[in-house]
Amino acid sequence: MAARSGSEFLGRLAAARVHVQIQGETLTGGVADHPAFRNVVRSYAELYDMQHDPAYRDVLTYPSPVTGDPVATAFLAPRTPQDLVKRRQASKLWADRSLGMLGRTGDYLNSALMALASAQEWFAQADPRFGENIRRYYEQVREEDLLCTHTLIPPQANRAVPGSQQAAGSLMAHITREDDNGIVLRGARMLATIGPFADELLVFPSTVLRNDPADKQYSFACAIPNDAPGLRYIAREPLDYGRPGHDHPLGSRFEEPDAVVVFDDVHVPYERCFALGDAELCNGFYLETSAVAHMTHQVLTRTTAKTEYILGLVSLLTQAIGIEQFQHVQADVAEIITTLETMRALLRAAEADAALNQFGVLTPAWAPLNTARNLYPRLYQRFPEIVRKLGASGLMATPTEADVTGPAAADIETYLQSATLGGADRVRLFRLAWDTCISAFSGRQALYEYYFFGDPVRMASAYVSGYDREPYKAAVRAFLDRG
Ligand SMILES: Cc1cc2nc3c(=O)[nH]c(=O)nc-3n(C[C@H](O)[C@H](O)[C@H](O)COP(=O)(O)OP(=O)(O)OC[C@H]3O[C@@H](n4cnc5c(N)ncnc54)[C@H](O)[C@@H]3O)c2cc1C
């Protein structure tokens, strides 16, 4: 098997028996056709179809080193600047398709797996089998083009104590026992976006673990088939309300579910374990393998696509209602352009300063990527605010498709016309703006951009503590000493 098509993706999902709790209903299959998921699942299927479209396939795939068949570009371990560019172009093609709204397309975690598997010898420090396991697992995901989700953080019960100390350590997913074949997991992790329709769940480390015996049972990294016995998802209320694309242009296509993950004695065979009982290894998981750099390279590519969308939307909106000439409007548009150009410059700097890591993988420079991941969560929050400010009452003059095509059609065409658009077209544009800045879907997008990569407050702390400020302190001291 190689890069999947949309129907292959849907076919596998149809056979999966993923356990999902949603709105009082228990699903053990049929996720692809459930109203909460069917539209977003089809948007994902379109992305898989793109891998076979002659217009995109050369960018989206490369020949498998094992079979020669095309596999997804996100699995390509970059050795040359051209490889890095190809990886970015592939992510951009997918991101453009959803206006940057789909955060968990396969390329996000496939990039992590590529970097982790390339760092096979780093895993082998603890046990040579872990090195073998991560390589074999990556190859399986690549050859079968599986869709992964991941879950990292402990339940949010009491952040005043480490996750391992909440409710006497029983809440946070932990290893309860080991047998001849593997480990058994019990407890929960807070969230997995797209959990209900992924093929695989990566249970990876996140919070800093203490290197003492008490944290041993919480220190692990493994992968679980999404319909493994004992694995359950508790999904939040869906924000796709089954409305037509005209009315909810984004929510009806790109609503990625989030779900709490419960492990009820889930057995994980040893060959699916990549680290066990080693807090130090878990704490270095992303940085020392360069996985975080490749993930952030994908994220920055996606958020650039999203910012381009916001700029296009706001430009059409300001043009439509004739407000482009006002200076404060221009200041808001300039703010979006500044964000866009900053993200582009950081992406370019990360690629220009890329260097081979110790495992021979060309790795985008971390400093510009780290800057981007510290900036964007805050900068994005301004976008819905700007769209609300500029759209004003127009965001409430947004009748539905049934009205636009119904008895009110003539009134809408006349009274909702704008400087550049007829009434029906103006409504379509403003409904898109509404779904970007007011709907529940847009609220979740803002929350996602703020938090999905970690708490910006703690990312800032990590940024400061990892940044070498000695040269700058020395320069100031030297100035003071100059007399
Ligand atoms: C839409 C969405 C999708 C997500 N998808 C996934 C996913 O697929 N997989 C996954 O693993 N995770 C996912 N996450 C979780 C994400 O990683 C976390 O939201 C993020 O790490 C912050 O943790 P938290 O939500 O538990 O916030 P908390 O840690 O509970 O923080 C709550 C507030 O308290 C403050 N606070 C708490 N502890 C401290 C501290 N020690 N120091 C300073 N301030 C503190 C925070 O700054 C914040 O303001 C997702 C989150 C969202 C919102």
The ligand as an SDF file (V2000), in Angstrom:
LIG
                    3D

 53 58  0  0  0  0  0  0  0  0999 V2000
   -8.6850   23.1310   20.7920 C   0  0  0  0  0  0  0  0  0  0  0  0
   -7.5950   22.3860   21.4770 C   0  0  0  0  0  0  0  0  0  0  0  0
   -7.1040   21.2250   20.9100 C   0  0  0  0  0  0  0  0  0  0  0  0
   -6.1030   20.4960   21.5560 C   0  0  0  0  0  0  0  0  0  0  0  0
   -5.6660   19.3270   21.0100 N   0  0  0  0  0  0  0  0  0  0  0  0
   -4.7810   18.5620   21.6890 C   0  0  0  0  0  0  0  0  0  0  0  0
   -4.3700   17.2950   21.1930 C   0  0  0  0  0  0  0  0  0  0  0  0
   -4.7660   16.8670   20.1140 O   0  0  0  0  0  0  0  0  0  0  0  0
   -3.5100   16.5650   21.9260 N   0  0  0  0  0  0  0  0  0  0  0  0
   -3.0300   17.0020   23.1200 C   0  0  0  0  0  0  0  0  0  0  0  0
   -2.2610   16.3020   23.7470 O   0  0  0  0  0  0  0  0  0  0  0  0
   -3.3940   18.2050   23.6160 N   0  0  0  0  0  0  0  0  0  0  0  0
   -4.2520   18.9830   22.9380 C   0  0  0  0  0  0  0  0  0  0  0  0
   -4.6290   20.1970   23.4510 N   0  0  0  0  0  0  0  0  0  0  0  0
   -4.1530   20.5710   24.7860 C   0  0  0  0  0  0  0  0  0  0  0  0
   -3.0540   21.6000   24.8290 C   0  0  0  0  0  0  0  0  0  0  0  0
   -1.8080   20.9900   24.7140 O   0  0  0  0  0  0  0  0  0  0  0  0
   -3.2050   22.3340   26.1680 C   0  0  0  0  0  0  0  0  0  0  0  0
   -4.3790   23.1110   26.0770 O   0  0  0  0  0  0  0  0  0  0  0  0
   -2.0530   23.2000   26.5650 C   0  0  0  0  0  0  0  0  0  0  0  0
   -0.8940   22.4410   26.7700 O   0  0  0  0  0  0  0  0  0  0  0  0
   -2.3660   23.9340   27.8970 C   0  0  0  0  0  0  0  0  0  0  0  0
   -2.6880   23.0070   28.8870 O   0  0  0  0  0  0  0  0  0  0  0  0
   -4.1140   23.0090   29.5820 P   0  0  0  0  0  0  0  0  0  0  0  0
   -5.1730   23.2120   28.5680 O   0  0  0  0  0  0  0  0  0  0  0  0
   -4.1930   21.8150   30.4280 O   0  0  0  0  0  0  0  0  0  0  0  0
   -4.1190   24.3140   30.4720 O   0  0  0  0  0  0  0  0  0  0  0  0
   -3.7670   24.3900   32.0100 P   0  0  0  0  0  0  0  0  0  0  0  0
   -2.4020   23.8190   32.2140 O   0  0  0  0  0  0  0  0  0  0  0  0
   -4.8240   23.7810   32.8090 O   0  0  0  0  0  0  0  0  0  0  0  0
   -3.7120   25.9500   32.2270 O   0  0  0  0  0  0  0  0  0  0  0  0
   -4.8710   26.7300   32.5300 C   0  0  0  0  0  0  0  0  0  0  0  0
   -4.4090   28.1430   32.8870 C   0  0  0  0  0  0  0  0  0  0  0  0
   -3.5790   28.0980   34.0620 O   0  0  0  0  0  0  0  0  0  0  0  0
   -2.2680   28.5840   33.7930 C   0  0  0  0  0  0  0  0  0  0  0  0
   -1.3090   27.6260   34.3720 N   0  0  0  0  0  0  0  0  0  0  0  0
   -1.5180   26.3270   34.6940 C   0  0  0  0  0  0  0  0  0  0  0  0
   -0.3970   25.7750   35.1550 N   0  0  0  0  0  0  0  0  0  0  0  0
    0.5550   26.7290   35.1250 C   0  0  0  0  0  0  0  0  0  0  0  0
    1.9420   26.7670   35.4560 C   0  0  0  0  0  0  0  0  0  0  0  0
    2.5700   25.7000   35.9310 N   0  0  0  0  0  0  0  0  0  0  0  0
    2.6220   27.9070   35.2410 N   0  0  0  0  0  0  0  0  0  0  0  0
    1.9950   29.0010   34.7570 C   0  0  0  0  0  0  0  0  0  0  0  0
    0.6810   29.0390   34.4280 N   0  0  0  0  0  0  0  0  0  0  0  0
   -0.0220   27.9020   34.6080 C   0  0  0  0  0  0  0  0  0  0  0  0
   -2.1250   28.5810   32.2660 C   0  0  0  0  0  0  0  0  0  0  0  0
   -1.2520   29.6120   31.8290 O   0  0  0  0  0  0  0  0  0  0  0  0
   -3.5660   28.7980   31.7960 C   0  0  0  0  0  0  0  0  0  0  0  0
   -3.8430   30.1520   31.7430 O   0  0  0  0  0  0  0  0  0  0  0  0
   -5.5840   20.9640   22.8020 C   0  0  0  0  0  0  0  0  0  0  0  0
   -6.0700   22.1430   23.3530 C   0  0  0  0  0  0  0  0  0  0  0  0
   -7.0630   22.8420   22.7190 C   0  0  0  0  0  0  0  0  0  0  0  0
   -7.5790   24.0840   23.3820 C   0  0  0  0  0  0  0  0  0  0  0  0
  1  2  1  0
  2  3  1  0
  2 52  2  0
  3  4  2  0
  4  5  1  0
  4 50  1  0
  5  6  2  0
  6  7  1  0
  6 13  1  0
  7  8  2  0
  7  9  1  0
  9 10  1  0
 10 11  2  0
 10 12  1  0
 12 13  2  0
 13 14  1  0
 14 15  1  0
 14 50  1  0
 15 16  1  0
 16 17  1  0
 16 18  1  0
 18 19  1  0
 18 20  1  0
 20 21  1  0
 20 22  1  0
 22 23  1  0
 23 24  1  0
 24 25  2  0
 24 26  1  0
 24 27  1  0
 27 28  1  0
 28 29  2  0
 28 30  1  0
 28 31  1  0
 31 32  1  0
 32 33  1  0
 33 34  1  0
 33 48  1  0
 34 35  1  0
 35 36  1  0
 35 46  1  0
 36 37  1  0
 36 45  1  0
 37 38  2  0
 38 39  1  0
 39 40  1  0
 39 45  2  0
 40 41  1  0
 40 42  2  0
 42 43  1  0
 43 44  2  0
 44 45  1  0
 46 47  1  0
 46 48  1  0
 48 49  1  0
 50 51  2  0
 51 52  1  0
 52 53  1  0
M  END
$$$$
